[in-house]
């Protein structure tokens, strides 16, 4: 008849790799960006955040009133280290309004202006410079030219 022999199959075991201490530590603890102060969760912090939250004041640069106009000024100066714009809208302060360098060598800034006529000049690495794309110029008291910019519809 039938024999009741037990047959066992042997399979090759795949060796498990040991995790390095760095991997084990990173698996065990969340990264710094995910950690909560004092080990509390986000839901535990919610009442504290709500209690300390104050309404943010709107920045005029980001939320101009309807009569103000946002104008983008730019200058191509790939070799420049720093570019700012000074004008009648910021008290002619040479470093008050820095431009941001773009990858293509241009420098740009957005300015929110009241309606009217404004004069300005660029300051490139400490040297006063004209805007070659300005539609109009006027003489200034220093023997040079100021660029003219008109903002708003009622100007």
C-alpha positions in Angstrom: 0.0 0.0 0.0 1.0 3.5 0.5 3.9 4.4 2.7 3.6 7.4 4.9 7.1 8.7 4.5 7.5 12.4 5.0 9.4 14.1 2.3 10.9 17.5 3.1 12.3 19.8 0.5 15.3 21.8 1.3 15.4 25.3 -0.2 18.4 27.5 -0.4 18.3 30.3 2.1 19.0 33.8 0.9 21.3 35.5 3.3 19.9 38.7 4.8 22.0 41.8 4.6 22.7 43.5 7.8 21.5 47.1 8.0 24.2 49.7 8.6 23.9 51.8 11.7 23.1 54.9 9.6 20.2 53.1 7.9 18.9 51.7 11.1 19.1 55.1 12.8 17.3 56.8 10.0 14.6 54.2 9.9 14.0 54.5 13.7 13.9 58.3 14.0 12.2 60.7 11.6 14.3 63.3 9.9 14.7 66.7 11.5 12.1 68.3 9.3 9.4 65.9 10.4 10.1 66.1 14.2 7.8 68.0 16.4 8.9 70.1 19.4 8.9 68.1 22.6 7.7 65.0 20.6 4.2 66.3 20.3 2.1 65.7 17.2 0.6 68.3 15.0 -2.9 67.8 16.5 -1.5 68.5 20.0 0.1 71.7 18.8 -3.0 73.0 17.0 -4.6 74.8 20.1 -1.3 76.5 20.9 -0.9 77.7 17.3 -4.4 79.0 17.1 -4.1 80.8 20.4 -0.9 82.6 19.4 -1.9 83.3 15.8 -2.5 86.9 14.9 -3.9 88.2 11.7 -1.2 89.1 9.3 -1.0 92.6 8.0 -1.1 92.9 4.3 2.1 94.1 2.7 1.5 97.0 0.2 4.1 95.5 -2.1 2.2 92.3 -2.4 -1.4 93.7 -2.2 -1.4 97.1 -3.8 -4.5 99.3 -3.6 -6.3 99.7 -6.9 -4.7 103.1 -7.6 -1.2 101.7 -7.3 0.6 100.0 -10.1 3.2 97.2 -10.1 5.9 97.8 -12.6 8.8 95.5 -13.5 12.2 97.2 -14.0 15.1 95.4 -15.5 18.6 95.9 -16.7 21.0 93.6 -18.6 24.3 93.6 -16.8 25.8 90.0 -16.8 29.1 91.2 -15.3 27.6 93.2 -12.4 27.9 92.0 -8.8 25.0 94.2 -7.4 22.3 96.3 -9.1 19.8 98.6 -7.3 17.3 101.2 -8.4 17.0 104.6 -6.8 14.4 107.2 -7.6 11.8 109.6 -6.5 9.7 106.7 -5.2 12.4 105.7 -2.6 14.1 109.0 -1.7 16.9 108.3 -4.1 18.5 105.8 -1.7 21.0 103.9 -3.8 20.8 100.6 -1.9 17.1 100.7 -0.9 15.8 98.6 -3.7 18.1 95.8 -4.9 17.4 93.9 -8.2 17.5 90.1 -8.4 20.0 88.4 -10.8 18.5 86.1 -13.4 20.3 83.2 -15.1 20.5 85.1 -18.4 22.4 88.1 -17.0 19.4 90.3 -16.5 18.6 92.0 -13.2 14.9 92.5 -12.3 12.7 94.0 -9.6 9.0 94.8 -9.2 8.1 98.2 -7.9 4.7 99.3 -6.6 4.1 102.9 -7.5 1.5 105.6 -6.8 0.0 107.1 -10.0 2.1 109.8 -11.4 5.5 110.6 -12.9 8.6 109.1 -11.3 12.3 109.6 -12.0 14.9 106.8 -11.4 18.4 105.5 -12.2 20.1 102.2 -11.7 23.1 101.8 -9.5 25.4 99.1 -10.9 28.3 98.2 -8.5 28.1 101.7 -7.0 28.0 103.5 -10.3 24.9 105.5 -11.4 23.6 104.1 -14.7 20.9 105.1 -17.2 18.2 102.6 -18.2 18.8 102.1 -21.9 15.1 100.9 -22.3 13.6 104.0 -20.7 11.0 105.7 -22.9 11.9 109.2 -21.7 14.7 111.1 -19.9 15.0 114.4 -18.1 18.1 116.4 -17.0 19.1 116.1 -13.3 21.0 118.7 -11.2 24.2 116.6 -11.4 24.6 117.1 -15.2 23.3 113.7 -16.1 19.9 112.2 -17.1 17.2 110.6 -15.0 14.9 108.0 -16.5 11.2 108.8 -16.5 8.4 106.4 -15.6 4.7 107.1 -15.6 2.4 104.9 -13.5 -1.3 104.7 -13.2 -4.1 105.8 -15.6 -4.6 109.3 -14.2 -1.0 110.3 -14.7 
